Amino acid sequence: MELQAVLMAAGGGSRMMDLTYNTPKPLLPVGNKPLIWYPLNLLERVGFEEVIVITTKEVQKMISTDPKVKLDVKMKLDLVCIQEDADMGTADALRHIQQKVKTDVLVVSCDLITDAALHEVVDLFRAHNATLSMLMSKAHEFTETVPGQKGKKKTGEQRDFVGVDDTGKRLLFMANEADLDEGVVIRKSIMRKHPRMHIKTGLVDAHLYCLKKSVVDFLADNKSISSIRGELVPYLVRKQFSKSTNSPKVIDETHQNLKKNDSNISSRDEELLHLTQERSCWNDHRGDMSDAYHGGRLRCYVHIMDEGICYRVNTLAAYIEANRLAPKLFDEPAVHPSAVVSERCLIGADSIIGASCQISDKTSIKRSTIGVSTTVREKVKVTNSIIMHGVTIEEGCNIQGSVICSNAVIGRGADIKYCLVGSAQRIEPDGENWDYWV
Amino acid sequence: MKRESIVPAACAAVTYTVLCHPHHHTVFIVLTDGPGNKDDITRSKNEGKELSKEEKQRLRKQKKQQKKQKERKNEKSETEKEKTPVSLLPPPRPVATQKAPSALPAPASAPIPVPASAPFHSSPAPSPADKPAKSKAELKAERRARQETDRAAKQPGSSSSGIKTKVPLSELNPVVKRLPEHVQVDDPAVVKRLAKKLERQQIPLRSDYGYKVSLFSHLHQYSRKAPLTQQLSIPSTVIHPSIVRLGLQYSQGIVAGSNARSVALLHAFKQVIRDYTTPPNEELSRDLVNKLKPYISFLNQCRPLSASMGNAIKYIKKEISNIPSQCKEEEAKTKLLTCIDRYIEEKIVLAAKAISKYAIEKISDGDVILVYGCSSLVNNILCEAFEKSRKFRVIVVDSRPRLEGREALRRLVQRGISCTYVLISALSYILPEVSKVFLGAHALLANGYVMSRVGTSQIALVARTFNVPVLVCCETYKFCEKVQTDSFVSNELDDPDDLMVTRKGKTQLENWQDVSSLGLLNLVYDVTPPDFVDLVITDLGMIPCTSVPVVLRVKNLDQ
């Protein structure tokens, strides 16, 4: 077997608490499908047959019992539960399943919505025998106004500094603004080996990593690393260029220890690989006297997507944007066949109506998503909004640019603009609500 | 003058022509087809259709016959000449007459790269080559051959060209009788057959890219930006992961160079064998070979196989099929792994050492040595010579688009050898300084031609003009049975986008596909005739180029 897929679905959604205090993040509806469906669909399309899903007990219960949460995937899902309050980082979760990991892993986050060609990432991993290979994308500005936020945001969204070499594939430098004191510090050894480095800041990390098995074993020995994105990846990127240090739990040693275990086989194979590299007339760089890869054994690669959809749904703005674009990723009909839609209502082409909905006369729905089992009465205007499951909207309401969470009830004639209505809340009839959260 | 007449055997459409030499007491029997068939062949040739097997046979026979008639006419006019300069080997046994035609230099090997071993009916033909007095043994051989043809002709269903009738004799010479598929890309029937075969093996078909120059439209041309892995599932189940990795490394050029590719291939096969388990009711010797076939097709799709890889695969397949059936699986696997290790050790590592030893004798102090591109073997030789304290300097010649000379330059300078670097366009300016030329080879063909990186033939040509000795270094495992006299018939087309170069931010050829009359050609190999090569240094010693078929024959007998 070549790769094992691991889906991290235990995250809390700390940056959109208003949406996630009732529904766990993996099950938030995006385009009327649970958020976790998107990465699972991606893995299935590419050809995986089984996935290890790391999630909380709550999510597991909801997946197995709740009929609204239909996952529709043919793959075998191996659900591993961890405690919610254990505050486990992604690396901790990977350490937790170390026994199940038999080959190299592909780690995906549950909030990734993308149509990227995964073979680009995996090809880098295979061809260069890399230790880490990840996916990044050029960030797009979110154009939709987010309910409840006044003015332009640009709150302390910490920037990432990513340094790549001339080909744009080899990852040389990765640091977050939070970890840097005054400026970006780049070691001379890196500059000597790669004199031309491009540093990019406008990139979104898709949190999709291909990791060698030895990295998972290394994590088992080093319990201090708790987050893949925050600690493991910068560590690996730094380690590419450091000479072997005196610290005992160094990843190079783990490489070698593993090799010693299957001693005879691997030493012969190492020789053959070395002979191949020696005889091959290829070099990944030119201009200095060193061999291919500068003789380094640890290599990190990144594939940067120029075009295509790539979103991490971890903020409200991303959630709204994702809802807009989700229909492009699957080609189910916009209006679910089981929805009851009366003839005299206007449904725009880019709206999605969920199953078992009831849309009454003279309603107008534009650029919106209506969830499952939602009732929309007469003369309602819904524009640019996201209505989740089980919501009841009484007559004459006007909803614009808002997010209404599940099981809410909007009273008659309410006027809601740019609001976020929480789960099971009630809006009084004839209220005027502007730009705040309920 | 006595005339003997021999009653021709009853054979439907073949006519026997009985010729009698006026001055010698020998009778020659030459088989020809009726004149009508000849017209058919010329017609089909003119129409440009691909000749069928039968027609090719007939064509070859006719050519031979015409040549012989011409020779006989010359003979008649020069009655004084007893011996002729035609050097045909007298067949020692009738069986070996099948091999004799393959040693014939030119006639049968023209544009068709199939070795000329097939013209069975003319097996008595080598003997009528104007030898003055035939010994008893030769006459016996002729008679035996004649009897065999008669016997074969009596077999039911023998066609006029008699290909099927020679099945028992063809087992002695297992030579390719069909054109390989990768040089018939412009024939839709062949392409369809290939597609069906790949579908059966569950391997995706890689589609050709871009406009192909018409002379090379019979070859594949792929784009590096469309890898085969796009159409494979990501945890690849059909193809072993190490083979997928190898295919990627081939198509991206990370593993390049004949030796490196072979070593990487054998390394990947070792992984495959290690992970292999015999399914129930199957034998390892048969099943493992069948398992390897789709992998080889996959690798062929990623990048056409080299001659050295082909020989390595043949060796492995032979080793696998020679495993006795009562051998246990673990034992069989360890045996195979040691075989592979031994093959690499003998044919590549030790061969390189032997070649270095011979070559160093040829390098004297004060030499100026010219090398082309990056040949692992030549670099090895130069580094060893430098370590043995020979004083020489090197001129590295490079060419676009691969610019492999830069890597060779780096490796040599790293050792401390003083080098000069030029592009191939400066070759004639630099040659007056050169004392020797060392070239590497991708393969050595059965007719003595050297197949190497494109540009090598030019180097050999110009060096010959300047009377500079040209030495080709090649291990014996790269010798192949193919015969080729030009670089068109069988070659490799690389990605045409490699020829685009960006200078000062501008790429002139960026939209070459939009210009309908423009085609970009990126050839990888070319063939150098043996006249331009002075010496071939192999692990068996230093041989002239024309001795390659002898080495091949010795190798075949060994195996």
HADDOCK unambig.tbl for C-alpha pairs under 7 A between the chains (distance, minus, plus):
assign (segid A and resid 1 and name CA) (segid B and resid 235 and name CA) 6.76 0.50 0.50
assign (segid A and resid 2 and name CA) (segid B and resid 235 and name CA) 5.16 0.50 0.50
assign (segid A and resid 2 and name CA) (segid B and resid 236 and name CA) 6.58 0.50 0.50
assign (segid A and resid 2 and name CA) (segid B and resid 241 and name CA) 5.88 0.50 0.50
assign (segid A and resid 3 and name CA) (segid B and resid 235 and name CA) 5.28 0.50 0.50
assign (segid A and resid 46 and name CA) (segid B and resid 233 and name CA) 5.58 0.50 0.50
assign (segid A and resid 46 and name CA) (segid B and resid 234 and name CA) 5.90 0.50 0.50
assign (segid A and resid 47 and name CA) (segid B and resid 233 and name CA) 4.59 0.50 0.50
assign (segid A and resid 47 and name CA) (segid B and resid 234 and name CA) 5.75 0.50 0.50
assign (segid A and resid 47 and name CA) (segid B and resid 235 and name CA) 6.85 0.50 0.50
assign (segid A and resid 48 and name CA) (segid B and resid 234 and name CA) 6.83 0.50 0.50
assign (segid A and resid 48 and name CA) (segid B and resid 235 and name CA) 6.26 0.50 0.50
assign (segid A and resid 119 and name CA) (segid B and resid 229 and name CA) 6.72 0.50 0.50
assign (segid A and resid 119 and name CA) (segid B and resid 230 and name CA) 6.07 0.50 0.50
assign (segid A and resid 119 and name CA) (segid B and resid 234 and name CA) 6.71 0.50 0.50
assign (segid A and resid 126 and name CA) (segid B and resid 245 and name CA) 5.35 0.50 0.50
assign (segid A and resid 127 and name CA) (segid B and resid 245 and name CA) 5.56 0.50 0.50
assign (segid A and resid 127 and name CA) (segid B and resid 248 and name CA) 5.75 0.50 0.50
assign (segid A and resid 127 and name CA) (segid B and resid 249 and name CA) 5.38 0.50 0.50
assign (segid A and resid 269 and name CA) (segid B and resid 267 and name CA) 6.96 0.50 0.50
assign (segid A and resid 272 and name CA) (segid B and resid 263 and name CA) 6.90 0.50 0.50
assign (segid A and resid 272 and name CA) (segid B and resid 267 and name CA) 6.57 0.50 0.50
assign (segid A and resid 276 and name CA) (segid B and resid 260 and name CA) 4.70 0.50 0.50
assign (segid A and resid 276 and name CA) (segid B and resid 263 and name CA) 5.95 0.50 0.50
assign (segid A and resid 276 and name CA) (segid B and resid 264 and name CA) 5.91 0.50 0.50
assign (segid A and resid 279 and name CA) (segid B and resid 259 and name CA) 6.46 0.50 0.50
assign (segid A and resid 279 and name CA) (segid B and resid 260 and name CA) 4.98 0.50 0.50
assign (segid A and resid 279 and name CA) (segid B and resid 376 and name CA) 5.32 0.50 0.50
assign (segid A and resid 280 and name CA) (segid B and resid 255 and name CA) 5.39 0.50 0.50
assign (segid A and resid 280 and name CA) (segid B and resid 256 and name CA) 5.11 0.50 0.50
assign (segid A and resid 280 and name CA) (segid B and resid 257 and name CA) 5.55 0.50 0.50
assign (segid A and resid 280 and name CA) (segid B and resid 260 and name CA) 5.03 0.50 0.50
assign (segid A and resid 281 and name CA) (segid B and resid 256 and name CA) 5.84 0.50 0.50
assign (segid A and resid 281 and name CA) (segid B and resid 257 and name CA) 6.30 0.50 0.50
assign (segid A and resid 281 and name CA) (segid B and resid 374 and name CA) 6.14 0.50 0.50
assign (segid A and resid 281 and name CA) (segid B and resid 404 and name CA) 6.70 0.50 0.50
assign (segid A and resid 281 and name CA) (segid B and resid 407 and name CA) 6.38 0.50 0.50
assign (segid A and resid 282 and name CA) (segid B and resid 254 and name CA) 5.67 0.50 0.50
assign (segid A and resid 282 and name CA) (segid B and resid 255 and name CA) 6.78 0.50 0.50
assign (segid A and resid 282 and name CA) (segid B and resid 256 and name CA) 6.64 0.50 0.50
assign (segid A and resid 289 and name CA) (segid B and resid 410 and name CA) 6.10 0.50 0.50
assign (segid A and resid 289 and name CA) (segid B and resid 414 and name CA) 6.38 0.50 0.50
